[in-house]
Amino acid sequence: MRNKQSIVFVTIPLSEIKKFILIDIVAGWVFYFAIKFPFHSLIAASAGSMFGPILIRQSMKLVQNRAKG
């Protein structure tokens, strides 16, 4: 019996790539330096660069849900 191989193509819209770059990379970098310079804390800056983009994404979902209904 022959094995049937299947190929799966995944397409990612360019808008999602742009959103990822802006929110996760750029906003994370901004949060890092916005916390690092005034507080001089590497731990706080690292945590801010992780949780900042999460907060942005959650607030975007909240705004979208309120707009829908």
C-alpha positions as CSV (number, residue, x, y, z in Angstrom):
1,M,0.0,0.0,0.0
2,R,1.3,3.4,-0.9
3,N,1.5,6.2,1.5
4,K,-0.3,9.3,0.4
5,Q,1.7,12.4,1.2
6,S,-0.1,15.6,1.6
7,I,1.3,19.1,1.4
8,V,-0.1,21.9,3.5
9,F,0.4,25.5,2.5
10,V,0.0,28.1,5.1
11,T,-0.5,31.7,4.0
12,I,0.1,34.6,6.4
13,P,-1.4,37.9,5.3
14,L,1.1,40.8,5.1
15,S,-1.1,42.8,7.5
16,E,-0.5,40.2,10.2
17,I,3.2,40.3,9.6
18,K,3.2,44.1,9.9
19,K,1.1,43.9,13.1
20,F,3.5,41.4,14.6
21,I,6.5,43.5,13.8
22,L,4.9,46.7,15.1
23,I,3.4,45.3,18.3
24,D,5.8,42.6,19.4
25,I,9.2,43.9,18.2
26,V,8.9,47.7,18.1
27,A,6.5,48.1,21.0
28,G,8.5,45.6,23.1
29,W,11.6,47.6,22.3
30,V,9.9,50.8,23.3
31,F,8.6,49.4,26.5
32,Y,12.0,48.0,27.4
33,F,13.8,51.4,27.0
34,A,10.9,53.3,28.5
35,I,11.3,51.3,31.7
36,K,15.1,50.8,31.6
37,F,16.2,54.4,31.5
38,P,14.2,55.8,34.4
39,F,14.4,52.8,36.7
40,H,17.8,51.3,35.7
41,S,16.4,47.9,36.3
42,L,17.1,45.1,33.8
43,I,14.5,42.8,35.3
44,A,11.7,45.4,35.2
45,A,12.6,46.4,31.7
46,S,12.6,42.8,30.5
47,A,9.2,42.1,32.2
48,G,7.8,45.3,30.6
49,S,9.0,44.3,27.2
50,M,7.2,41.0,27.6
51,F,4.0,42.2,29.1
52,G,3.6,45.5,27.2
53,P,2.8,43.8,23.8
54,I,0.5,41.4,25.6
55,L,-1.4,44.4,27.1
56,I,-1.6,46.0,23.7
57,R,-3.0,42.9,22.0
58,Q,-5.6,42.4,24.8
59,S,-6.7,46.1,24.6
60,M,-7.0,45.7,20.8
61,K,-9.3,42.7,21.3
62,L,-11.4,44.6,23.9
63,V,-11.8,47.5,21.5
64,Q,-12.8,45.2,18.6
65,N,-15.3,43.3,20.8
66,R,-16.9,46.6,22.0
67,A,-17.2,47.8,18.4
68,K,-19.0,44.6,17.3
69,G,-21.7,44.7,19.7
